[in-house]
Amino acid sequence: MSTKNLSDTFTLGDRTVRRLGYGAMQLAGPGVFGPPRDRDAALAVLREAVARGVNHIDTSDFYGPHVTNQLIREALSPYPDDLVIVTKIGARRGADGSWIPAFSPAELTQAVHDNLRNLGRDVLDVVNLRIMNRQGDDHRRPAEGSIEAPLTVLAGLQQQGLLRHIGLSNVTAKQVAQGRSICDIVCVQNHYNVAHRGDDALIDDLARAGIAYVPFFPLGGFTPLQSSTLSDMARRVEATPMQVALAWLLQRAPNILLIPGTSSPAHLRENLAAAALELPDAVVKELDGVAAASAQTAA
């Protein structure tokens, strides 16, 4: 690999993964619904990611729905022995592309079987229970509430041998604590990036426990991060702002695993190059102030 071994490794469950992975969400059509605009390009991105050393891919059968998992299977099966595919359940898609919470035992069980079928696997490596915010449309903001019922169902499916490990997504620190009292939790996937720092304390707690933290929207999601400081620091280190944002995350904590997504091979290569970028302390300090500036702007 030409990058810095994709910035070394971390343990995810009982597997070792490189810290810079790939998120497949953007391979589906607009709004993460329907087929990709360019199927051949989507397949090429997946194959190039693995060829360049990525061995951690994030997906879900509700992307599309079914689209990204079917693309992953077509592009990569038979799968490399070291490839870890992490999926998530807890939602289904309406005919209009809406995101609908799906937490009943029947819905969770069906979701696991859908992921198994469309990925072409006998057992899933890791399944994240994605907690959907039932109040409002902002699915990036966790809401307090018990997760015992759906997590107990997922733990039961694990005992049946359908999945190896369990993670949580879009959860609060209290929900993580509750989850860990029910079963082993190997990762937490929440909204976090250089401008959105609400999980700082949680990340440090998880690091001490040896649990991976996987930020979704590490580059801002469908609206890329915009920051004059980020742009200034990128010029200083002769990199792109998005590469700097990813490098900052890799240096933030050793348990952070990145899954930036793209449907472009060129953009994929740009993202993976961030693994070789080491930010000076002065640049990190400047970037640490981006979240405070963003909060003041929002207020």
C-alpha positions in Angstrom: 0.0 0.0 0.0 1.2 3.5 -0.8 -0.5 5.0 2.2 0.9 4.8 5.7 -0.5 1.3 6.2 -3.9 3.1 6.3 -2.8 4.6 9.7 -2.2 1.3 11.5 -4.8 -0.9 13.1 -7.3 -1.4 15.9 -9.2 -4.4 17.2 -12.8 -4.6 16.2 -14.4 -7.5 18.1 -12.0 -10.4 17.5 -10.6 -9.0 14.2 -7.8 -6.5 13.5 -8.8 -3.8 11.0 -6.9 -0.9 9.5 -8.2 2.4 11.0 -9.1 4.0 7.6 -11.9 2.0 6.1 -14.7 2.7 3.7 -18.4 3.5 4.1 -20.7 2.2 1.3 -23.7 4.5 1.9 -23.0 6.8 -1.0 -23.0 3.9 -3.5 -26.8 3.9 -3.6 -28.9 6.5 -5.5 -29.8 10.0 -4.5 -31.0 10.1 -0.9 -29.5 6.7 -0.3 -32.4 5.3 -2.3 -32.5 3.2 -5.5 -29.7 2.1 -7.7 -26.4 4.1 -8.2 -26.1 6.6 -11.1 -23.1 4.6 -12.3 -23.0 0.9 -11.4 -19.6 0.2 -12.9 -18.1 3.1 -11.0 -19.6 1.8 -7.7 -18.1 -1.6 -8.3 -14.8 -0.1 -9.2 -14.7 2.0 -6.0 -15.3 -1.1 -3.8 -12.6 -3.1 -5.6 -10.1 -0.3 -5.5 -10.7 0.2 -1.8 -9.9 -3.4 -1.0 -6.9 -3.4 -3.4 -5.5 -0.4 -1.5 -5.6 -2.2 1.8 -9.0 -1.3 3.2 -10.3 -4.2 5.3 -13.2 -2.6 7.1 -16.4 -1.7 5.1 -19.5 -0.2 6.6 -22.9 -0.8 5.1 -26.6 -1.6 5.7 -29.3 -3.4 3.9 -31.5 -0.3 4.3 -29.1 1.6 2.0 -31.0 1.4 -1.3 -32.6 -0.7 0.2 -30.6 -3.8 -0.6 -28.5 -1.9 -3.2 -25.1 -1.4 -1.4 -25.0 -5.0 0.0 -25.7 -6.4 -3.4 -23.0 -4.2 -4.9 -20.5 -5.3 -2.2 -21.3 -9.0 -2.9 -20.9 -8.5 -6.7 -17.7 -6.6 -6.4 -15.9 -8.5 -3.6 -17.3 -12.0 -3.2 -15.6 -14.4 -2.5 -14.5 -12.1 0.2 -10.8 -11.7 1.3 -10.1 -13.5 4.6 -9.2 -10.3 6.4 -12.2 -8.2 5.3 -14.6 -7.2 8.0 -18.1 -6.0 6.9 -20.1 -4.1 9.5 -23.8 -3.6 8.9 -26.6 -2.0 10.8 -30.3 -2.6 11.5 -33.1 -0.6 13.2 -34.7 1.1 10.2 -36.6 0.3 7.0 -37.3 2.5 4.0 -40.7 3.7 2.9 -41.8 3.7 -0.8 -40.9 7.4 -0.8 -37.4 6.8 0.5 -38.3 7.8 4.1 -36.5 6.3 7.0 -38.8 4.4 9.3 -37.8 3.0 12.7 -38.0 -0.8 12.7 -37.4 -2.2 16.2 -39.9 -5.0 16.6 -38.5 -8.5 17.0 -39.8 -9.5 13.6 -38.3 -6.5 11.9 -34.9 -6.9 13.6 -34.8 -10.6 12.7 -35.8 -10.0 9.1 -33.1 -7.3 8.8 -30.4 -9.6 9.9 -31.6 -12.3 7.4 -31.8 -9.6 4.7 -28.2 -8.6 5.3 -27.0 -12.2 5.3 -28.8 -13.0 2.1 -27.8 -9.8 0.2 -24.1 -10.0 1.3 -24.0 -13.7 0.7 -22.7 -14.6 4.1 -23.5 -17.3 6.6 -22.7 -15.1 9.6 -22.3 -11.3 9.9 -19.1 -9.9 11.3 -20.6 -7.0 13.3 -24.2 -5.7 13.4 -24.8 -2.2 14.8 -28.2 -1.5 16.4 -29.0 1.9 14.9 -31.3 3.9 17.3 -33.7 6.1 15.3 -34.8 9.3 16.8 -38.6 9.0 16.7 -39.1 12.7 17.4 -38.3 14.8 14.3 -36.3 14.1 11.2 -32.8 14.7 12.5 -31.5 11.1 12.6 -28.0 12.3 13.5 -29.0 13.4 17.0 -29.5 10.6 19.6 -32.3 10.8 22.1 -32.4 9.3 25.5 -34.5 6.2 26.1 -34.1 2.5 26.9 -32.6 0.3 24.2 -33.0 -2.9 26.2 -35.8 -4.4 24.2 -34.2 -4.2 20.7 -30.7 -5.0 22.0 -32.0 -8.1 23.7 -33.4 -9.3 20.4 -30.1 -8.7 18.7 -28.2 -10.5 21.4 -30.5 -13.4 20.9 -29.7 -13.5 17.2 -26.1 -13.4 18.2 -26.6 -16.5 20.4 -28.2 -18.2 17.4 -24.9 -17.7 15.5 -26.2 -15.3 12.9 -23.7 -12.6 13.9 -20.4 -12.5 15.7 -20.4 -9.0 17.4 -22.7 -6.2 18.3 -22.3 -2.4 18.1 -24.5 0.6 18.7 -25.2 3.6 16.5 -26.7 7.0 17.2 -26.7 6.6 21.0 -26.0 8.5 24.1 -23.4 7.7 26.8 -26.2 6.4 29.0 -27.4 4.1 26.3 -23.9 2.8 25.7 -23.7 2.0 29.4 -27.0 0.2 29.3 -26.0 -1.7 26.2 -22.8 -2.9 27.8 -24.8 -4.2 30.8 -26.8 -6.4 28.3 -24.0 -7.7 26.0 -20.5 -7.0 24.8 -20.4 -3.9 22.6 -17.4 -3.7 20.2 -18.1 -0.4 18.6 -20.1 2.8 18.8 -21.0 4.7 15.6 -22.1 8.3 16.2 -22.1 11.7 14.4 -18.6 13.2 15.1 -16.1 15.3 13.1 -13.8 18.2 13.6 -16.7 20.6 13.8 -19.1 18.4 15.8 -17.4 17.4 19.0 -20.3 16.3 21.3 -18.8 12.9 21.9 -15.3 13.9 23.1 -15.8 12.4 26.6 -17.5 9.3 25.3 -14.6 8.6 22.9 -12.1 8.8 25.7 -14.2 6.5 27.9 -14.5 3.9 25.0 -10.7 4.1 24.3 -10.0 3.2 27.9 -12.4 0.2 27.5 -10.8 -0.9 24.2 -14.0 -0.2 22.3 -13.9 1.3 18.7 -15.6 4.6 18.0 -16.6 5.0 14.3 -17.7 8.6 13.4 -20.4 8.8 10.7 -20.3 11.9 8.6 -16.6 12.4 9.3 -16.5 14.9 6.5 -19.8 16.5 7.2 -22.1 14.1 5.3 -23.9 15.3 2.1 -22.9 18.9 3.0 -19.1 19.0 3.2 -17.5 20.6 6.2 -17.0 24.3 5.6 -14.4 26.1 7.8 -11.9 28.9 7.0 -9.6 27.4 9.7 -9.8 24.0 8.1 -9.0 25.5 4.7 -6.1 27.6 6.1 -4.6 24.5 7.8 -4.9 22.5 4.6 -2.9 25.1 2.7 -0.3 25.0 5.5 0.3 21.3 5.2 -0.3 21.1 1.4 -3.3 18.9 1.6 -7.0 19.2 0.9 -9.4 20.3 3.7 -11.1 16.8 3.7 -7.7 15.1 4.1 -6.9 17.3 7.0 -10.3 16.6 8.6 -9.7 12.8 8.3 -6.1 13.1 9.6 -7.3 15.1 12.6 -9.7 12.3 13.4 -7.0 9.7 13.2 -4.8 11.7 15.6 -7.7 12.5 17.9 -7.8 9.0 19.6 -6.4 5.6 18.8 -9.8 3.8 18.9 -11.3 6.0 16.1 -12.0 4.0 12.9 -12.9 6.0 9.9 -15.4 5.1 7.2 -15.5 8.0 4.7 -17.8 7.3 1.8 -17.6 8.2 -1.9 -18.8 6.9 -5.2 -15.8 8.3 -7.0 -12.5 6.3 -7.4 -10.5 9.6 -7.5 -12.2 10.8 -4.3 -11.5 7.4 -2.7 -7.8 7.8 -3.4 -7.8 11.3 -2.0 -9.5 10.0 1.2 -7.1 7.1 1.7 -4.1 9.4 1.2 -5.1 11.1 4.5 -3.6 8.1 6.3 -0.1 9.3 5.4 -0.7 12.9 6.7 0.7 13.7 10.1 -0.5 17.0 11.4 1.8 19.2 13.4 0.7 20.0 17.0 0.1 23.6 16.1 -2.3 22.6 13.3 -4.1 20.2 15.6 -4.5 23.0 18.2 -6.0 25.3 15.6 -8.4 22.6 14.4 -9.5 22.0 18.0 -11.1 25.4 17.9 -13.3 24.7 14.9 -16.1 23.1 17.0 -16.3 26.0 19.3 -16.5 28.4 16.4 -19.2 26.3 14.8 -21.2 26.3 18.0 -21.1 30.1 18.3 -22.2 30.4 14.7 -25.1 28.1 15.2 -26.2 30.0 18.4 
